[in-house]
Amino acid sequence: MWLSNFTLVLPEEVVGQGSIRIEDGVIAEIRPEPVANAAIDGGGRLLMPGFVDLHGDMIEREIAPRPNATMPIDFGIHELDKKLAAAGVTTAFAAISFATESVYGHVRSLETTGAVIEGINRLKHNLLIDHRVHARYEITNVGAAPELQKLLEAGHIDMVSLTDHTPGQGQYNNIQSYVLSIAERRAISEEMAAEMVAKRIAMRSNPEIEAKLKEIVALALKRKLSLASHDDDSAEKVAEMHDLGVTISEFPVTLPAAEEARRRGLWTLMGAPNALRGKSMSGNLSALDAAKAGLLTVIAADYHPAAFVPGIFKIAEQSAMPVAVAMATKNAARSAGLTDRGEIAVGQRADLVVVEPGDVHRIRATFRGGRFVYSDGTLHQLRALAA
């Protein structure tokens, strides 16, 4: 099958009116000009590799769209699957939290976490896109370690990140601001919020934390999984995580942390919503500032997959389009150990996204393995007109 007359975002350049041939779900040939009798005419629209999302926090909103309104887990997974396909995501690592206390309440309880992971592994062969599991291990939650270890040994986890949301460091460096945030989000008094925060801080002194952390890391590395740190706030924290075996620094919150991560050869991952907005929702390092400094290598959906395309265009304003696209595609794939996707190149999976630039950049279609998994009908209309 030929896809013709597309503006191809290739690894090193952008080629207008190019064409690609797909065989058995793989890119078999690339030409820098249109071809006759193609199955699909792109009308000059951009063709990018499908997005590889290493950190998506969206499943909770599908399972519990409102407080006390819980939906079936299988239903939530299918709904998220459709939304991701429509956002151009073709490989998604659901960031499932092994947290302690969360504003998401029972949705991030150990019981629900296990059920979501079981659902993803059970349903993944019948979903539109390639779904995988990113286990977010909150290092203070030592009680979750045995369950995570069982899941790792069973091969149900595809990536692990080490998170420490203890107030006073990382993302929550300002304790008073964090107290006020908890009070607002949970609709409780500042006094109650302060008690919760003090309890979280006290948990960090648990003597079991380091031993359990090393056990989880050892299992992840044994299974050759990518290991990420989270919210690194200093060069010292990055060095500590690197020494553990971490290869990805997720959401570094300061410029020195991002600089140290790159100096040590770590991938640096930040949110596409941060890039789109030009700032962090928590007042931390801006993804655009990191990109401008040459410190950003991967972007992820974080909490809003629709931000991928406009986030890419924002980054491309200060770098070449192939560089910006690679952050959501090739770099993301390679940092997760995936070598068969992420580029428009011969031999790569035909996971592709059709984008029409404009005031609001529109995704017109998404292909997984050369097959439509999302279309708004635009390409079909073009094909009908050409027939």
C-alpha positions as CSV (number, residue, x, y, z in Angstrom):
1,M,0.0,0.0,0.0
2,W,1.3,3.4,-1.0
3,L,0.7,6.6,1.0
4,S,1.5,9.4,-1.4
5,N,1.8,13.2,-1.5
6,F,2.7,13.7,2.2
7,T,5.2,16.1,3.8
8,L,7.3,13.4,5.4
9,V,9.1,14.2,8.7
10,L,12.1,12.0,8.3
11,P,14.9,11.5,10.9
12,E,17.1,14.2,9.5
13,E,14.9,16.3,7.2
14,V,11.4,17.2,6.1
15,V,10.5,16.1,2.5
16,G,7.5,17.6,0.7
17,Q,5.2,15.5,-1.5
18,G,6.9,12.3,-0.4
19,S,5.5,8.8,-0.4
20,I,6.0,5.6,1.6
21,R,5.1,2.0,0.8
22,I,3.8,-0.2,3.5
23,E,4.0,-4.0,3.5
24,D,3.0,-6.3,6.3
25,G,2.7,-3.4,8.7
26,V,6.3,-2.2,8.0
27,I,7.7,0.7,6.0
28,A,9.1,-1.0,2.9
29,E,10.1,2.0,0.7
30,I,10.3,5.8,0.8
31,R,10.3,8.1,-2.2
32,P,10.8,11.9,-2.3
33,E,7.9,12.4,-4.8
34,P,4.2,11.4,-5.2
35,V,3.4,8.0,-6.8
36,A,0.5,7.2,-9.1
37,N,-2.5,5.1,-8.0
38,A,-1.6,5.4,-4.3
39,A,-4.1,3.9,-1.8
40,I,-4.2,7.3,0.1
41,D,-3.3,10.8,-1.0
42,G,-2.2,13.0,1.8
43,G,-2.9,16.3,0.1
44,G,0.5,17.6,1.4
45,R,-0.3,17.0,5.0
46,L,2.5,16.2,7.5
47,L,3.2,12.5,8.1
48,M,5.0,11.8,11.4
49,P,5.9,8.6,13.2
50,G,3.3,7.6,15.8
51,F,3.9,9.0,19.3
52,V,5.5,6.8,21.9
53,D,4.2,8.0,25.3
54,L,6.4,6.8,28.2
55,H,4.4,8.5,31.0
56,G,0.6,8.9,30.8
57,D,-1.4,9.6,33.9
58,M,-4.8,9.5,32.2
59,I,-6.3,6.1,33.3
60,E,-7.5,7.5,36.6
61,R,-9.8,9.9,34.9
62,E,-11.4,7.1,32.8
63,I,-12.0,5.0,35.9
64,A,-13.1,7.8,38.2
65,P,-14.2,10.8,36.1
66,R,-15.7,12.3,39.2
67,P,-15.5,11.6,43.0
68,N,-17.6,8.7,43.9
69,A,-18.3,7.9,40.2
70,T,-16.3,4.8,39.6
71,M,-16.5,3.1,36.2
72,P,-15.5,-0.5,35.3
73,I,-11.8,-0.9,34.7
74,D,-12.2,-2.6,31.3
75,F,-14.5,0.2,30.1
76,G,-11.9,2.8,31.2
77,I,-9.1,1.1,29.4
78,H,-11.1,0.9,26.1
79,E,-12.1,4.6,26.4
80,L,-8.5,5.7,27.0
81,D,-7.4,3.5,24.1
82,K,-9.7,5.5,21.7
83,K,-8.6,8.8,23.0
84,L,-4.9,7.9,22.7
85,A,-5.3,6.8,19.1
86,A,-7.1,10.0,18.3
87,A,-4.2,11.9,19.8
88,G,-1.7,10.2,17.6
89,V,-0.3,7.9,20.3
90,T,0.6,4.5,18.9
91,T,2.6,3.1,21.9
92,A,1.5,4.1,25.4
93,F,3.1,3.3,28.8
94,A,0.3,3.7,31.3
95,A,2.0,5.3,34.4
96,I,0.4,3.2,37.2
97,S,1.1,4.5,40.6
98,F,2.2,2.4,43.6
99,A,1.7,5.4,45.8
100,T,0.9,6.0,49.5
101,E,-1.7,8.6,49.8
102,S,-3.0,10.4,46.7
103,V,-5.6,12.9,45.7
104,Y,-7.0,10.2,43.5
105,G,-7.9,8.2,46.6
106,H,-8.9,4.5,46.1
107,V,-8.1,4.8,42.3
108,R,-4.4,4.7,43.2
109,S,-4.9,2.1,45.9
110,L,-2.8,-1.1,45.7
111,E,-5.9,-3.2,44.9
112,T,-7.0,-0.9,42.0
113,T,-3.5,-0.6,40.7
114,G,-3.2,-4.4,40.5
115,A,-6.6,-4.6,38.7
116,V,-5.6,-2.0,36.2
117,I,-2.3,-3.7,35.4
118,E,-4.1,-7.0,35.0
119,G,-6.7,-5.4,32.7
120,I,-4.1,-3.8,30.4
121,N,-2.2,-7.1,30.1
122,R,-5.3,-9.1,29.5
123,L,-6.8,-6.7,26.9
124,K,-3.7,-5.4,25.1
125,H,-4.0,-7.7,22.1
126,N,-7.5,-6.4,21.3
127,L,-6.9,-2.7,21.7
128,L,-6.2,-0.1,19.0
129,I,-2.7,0.8,20.1
130,D,0.2,-0.9,21.8
131,H,-0.4,-0.6,25.6
132,R,2.3,-1.2,28.1
133,V,2.7,-0.7,31.9
134,H,5.0,1.9,33.5
135,A,5.1,1.1,37.3
136,R,5.6,4.2,39.4
137,Y,7.1,2.9,42.6
138,E,6.8,5.4,45.4
139,I,9.8,4.5,47.5
140,T,8.2,5.3,50.8
141,N,5.4,2.8,50.2
142,V,7.4,-0.2,51.2
143,G,4.2,-2.2,51.7
144,A,3.7,-2.1,47.9
145,A,7.1,-3.6,47.2
146,P,6.0,-7.3,47.4
147,E,3.1,-6.8,45.0
148,L,5.3,-4.9,42.5
149,Q,8.0,-7.6,42.8
150,K,5.4,-10.3,41.9
151,L,4.3,-8.3,38.9
152,L,7.8,-7.8,37.8
153,E,8.6,-11.5,38.1
154,A,5.5,-12.3,36.1
155,G,6.5,-10.1,33.2
156,H,3.6,-7.7,33.6
157,I,5.6,-4.5,33.9
158,D,7.4,-2.8,31.0
159,M,9.1,0.1,32.7
160,V,9.8,1.3,36.3
161,S,10.2,4.8,37.7
162,L,11.4,5.6,41.2
163,T,9.3,8.4,42.7
164,D,9.7,10.2,46.0
165,H,6.9,12.7,46.7
166,T,8.0,13.4,50.2
167,P,7.3,17.1,50.8
168,G,10.4,19.3,51.2
169,Q,12.2,18.1,48.1
170,G,11.6,17.2,44.5
171,Q,8.4,18.5,43.1
172,Y,7.1,19.7,46.5
173,N,10.1,21.6,47.7
174,N,8.0,24.4,49.2
175,I,6.2,22.6,52.1
176,Q,3.8,25.5,52.9
177,S,2.7,25.7,49.2
178,Y,2.1,22.0,49.2
179,V,0.0,22.2,52.4
180,L,-2.2,24.9,50.8
181,S,-2.5,22.8,47.6
182,I,-3.6,19.7,49.5
183,A,-6.1,21.7,51.5
184,E,-7.6,23.1,48.3
185,R,-7.7,19.9,46.3
186,R,-9.2,17.9,49.1
187,A,-11.4,20.6,50.5
188,I,-10.0,20.2,54.0
189,S,-8.6,22.7,56.5
190,E,-5.0,23.8,56.4
191,E,-4.5,22.1,59.8
192,M,-5.7,18.8,58.5
193,A,-3.5,19.2,55.4
194,A,-0.5,20.0,57.5
195,E,-1.0,16.8,59.5
196,M,-1.1,14.7,56.4
197,V,2.1,16.4,55.1
198,A,3.8,15.8,58.4
199,K,2.8,12.1,58.2
200,R,4.3,11.9,54.7
201,I,7.6,13.4,55.8
202,A,7.8,11.0,58.8
203,M,7.4,8.0,56.4
204,R,10.7,8.9,54.8
205,S,12.6,7.8,57.9
206,N,11.4,4.1,57.5
207,P,14.6,2.0,57.7
208,E,13.2,-0.5,55.1
209,I,13.1,2.0,52.3
210,E,16.6,1.6,51.0
211,A,16.5,-2.2,51.1
212,K,13.2,-2.4,49.2
213,L,14.3,0.2,46.7
214,K,17.4,-1.9,45.9
215,E,15.3,-5.1,45.5
216,I,12.9,-3.4,43.0
217,V,15.8,-1.9,41.1
218,A,17.6,-5.3,40.9
219,L,14.4,-7.0,39.6
220,A,13.8,-4.3,37.0
221,L,17.4,-4.4,35.7
222,K,17.3,-8.2,35.7
223,R,14.4,-8.0,33.3
224,K,16.2,-5.4,31.2
225,L,13.5,-2.8,31.8
226,S,14.2,0.9,31.5
227,L,14.5,2.6,34.8
228,A,13.6,6.2,35.4
229,S,14.0,8.7,38.3
230,H,11.3,11.2,38.9
231,D,11.4,14.9,39.8
232,D,15.1,15.2,40.2
233,D,15.8,18.5,41.9
234,S,19.6,18.6,42.1
235,A,22.8,17.3,40.5
236,E,23.4,15.2,43.6
237,K,20.0,13.5,43.2
238,V,20.7,12.8,39.6
239,A,24.1,11.3,40.5
240,E,22.5,9.1,43.1
241,M,19.8,7.8,40.7
242,H,22.4,7.2,37.9
243,D,24.4,5.1,40.3
244,L,21.4,2.9,40.9
245,G,21.1,2.2,37.2
246,V,18.6,4.9,36.1
247,T,18.8,5.8,32.4
248,I,15.9,8.3,32.2
249,S,15.4,11.5,34.3
250,E,11.7,12.2,34.3
251,F,10.5,15.7,34.9
252,P,13.7,17.3,36.3
253,V,12.5,20.2,38.3
254,T,15.6,22.4,38.1
255,L,18.1,23.4,35.3
256,P,21.1,22.0,37.3
257,A,19.4,18.6,37.5
258,A,18.7,18.5,33.8
259,E,22.3,19.6,33.1
260,E,23.7,16.8,35.2
261,A,21.3,14.2,33.7
262,R,22.5,15.1,30.2
263,R,26.2,15.2,31.3
264,R,25.8,11.6,32.6
265,G,24.1,10.5,29.4
266,L,20.6,10.1,30.8
267,W,17.5,10.8,28.7
268,T,15.6,13.8,30.0
269,L,11.8,13.5,29.8
270,M,9.3,16.4,30.4
271,G,5.6,16.9,29.7
272,A,4.1,17.9,26.3
273,P,1.6,20.1,28.2
274,N,4.5,21.9,29.8
275,A,6.0,22.6,26.3
276,L,2.6,23.7,25.0
277,R,1.9,26.1,27.9
278,G,5.5,27.2,28.1
279,K,5.7,26.5,31.8
280,S,5.3,23.9,34.5
281,M,2.0,23.7,36.4
282,S,4.1,23.4,39.6
283,G,6.4,26.3,38.8
284,N,9.3,24.0,38.0
285,L,11.6,24.0,35.0
286,S,10.0,24.9,31.7
287,A,10.2,22.3,29.0
288,L,10.8,25.1,26.4
289,D,13.7,26.5,28.5
290,A,15.2,23.0,28.7
291,A,14.8,22.4,25.0
292,K,16.4,25.8,24.2
293,A,19.3,24.8,26.4
294,G,19.7,21.5,24.5
295,L,18.7,19.6,27.6
296,L,15.4,18.0,26.6
297,T,15.4,14.7,24.8
298,V,11.9,13.2,25.3
299,I,8.4,14.5,25.8
300,A,5.5,12.6,27.2
301,A,1.7,13.0,27.5
302,D,1.9,13.4,31.3
303,Y,-1.8,14.2,31.9
304,H,-2.9,15.4,28.4
305,P,-2.1,13.4,25.3
306,A,-3.7,16.0,23.0
307,A,-0.7,18.3,23.9
308,F,1.7,16.2,21.9
309,V,1.2,17.9,18.5
310,P,1.0,21.5,19.7
311,G,3.9,20.8,22.1
312,I,6.0,19.5,19.2
313,F,5.3,22.7,17.2
314,K,6.2,24.9,20.1
315,I,9.6,23.1,20.5
316,A,10.1,23.3,16.7
317,E,9.9,27.1,16.9
318,Q,13.4,27.0,18.4
319,S,14.8,23.8,16.8
320,A,14.3,21.8,13.6
321,M,11.0,19.9,13.2
322,P,12.8,16.5,13.0
323,V,14.4,17.2,16.4
324,A,11.1,18.2,18.0
325,V,9.3,15.2,16.5
326,A,12.0,12.8,17.6
327,M,11.3,13.7,21.3
328,A,7.9,12.2,21.0
329,T,8.9,9.3,18.8
330,K,12.4,7.9,18.2
331,N,14.0,9.2,21.4
332,A,11.0,8.0,23.5
333,A,11.1,4.6,21.8
334,R,14.9,4.2,22.2
335,S,14.9,5.3,25.8
336,A,12.4,2.5,26.5
337,G,14.5,-0.1,24.6
338,L,12.2,-0.2,21.6
339,T,14.1,-0.2,18.3
340,D,11.4,-1.2,15.8
341,R,9.4,2.1,15.9
342,G,9.7,5.9,16.1
343,E,11.1,6.8,12.7
344,I,9.8,7.0,9.1
345,A,12.5,4.7,7.9
346,V,12.6,1.4,5.9
347,G,12.2,-1.5,8.2
348,Q,10.4,0.4,11.0
349,R,6.8,-0.3,12.0
350,A,4.3,1.7,10.0
351,D,3.0,3.5,13.1
352,L,2.1,6.9,11.7
353,V,0.3,10.2,12.4
354,V,-1.2,12.5,9.8
355,V,-1.2,16.1,11.0
356,E,-2.7,19.2,9.3
357,P,-1.0,22.3,10.6
358,G,-3.1,25.4,11.4
359,D,-4.2,27.7,14.2
360,V,-5.2,24.5,15.9
361,H,-3.0,21.6,14.5
362,R,-5.4,18.8,13.6
363,I,-4.7,15.1,13.6
364,R,-6.5,13.6,10.6
365,A,-5.5,10.0,11.0
366,T,-3.4,7.5,13.0
367,F,-2.0,4.2,11.7
368,R,-0.7,1.3,13.7
369,G,1.2,-1.2,11.7
370,G,-0.2,0.4,8.5
371,R,-3.8,0.0,9.6
372,F,-6.2,2.9,10.5
373,V,-6.8,3.1,14.2
374,Y,-8.2,6.6,14.0
375,S,-9.5,8.7,11.1
376,D,-11.7,11.8,11.0
377,G,-12.6,11.0,7.4
378,T,-10.4,13.6,5.6
379,L,-8.1,11.1,3.9
380,H,-11.0,9.0,2.8
381,Q,-12.6,12.0,1.2
382,L,-9.4,12.8,-0.7
383,R,-9.2,9.2,-1.9
384,A,-12.8,9.4,-3.1
385,L,-12.2,12.6,-5.0
386,A,-9.2,11.1,-6.7
387,A,-11.0,7.9,-7.8
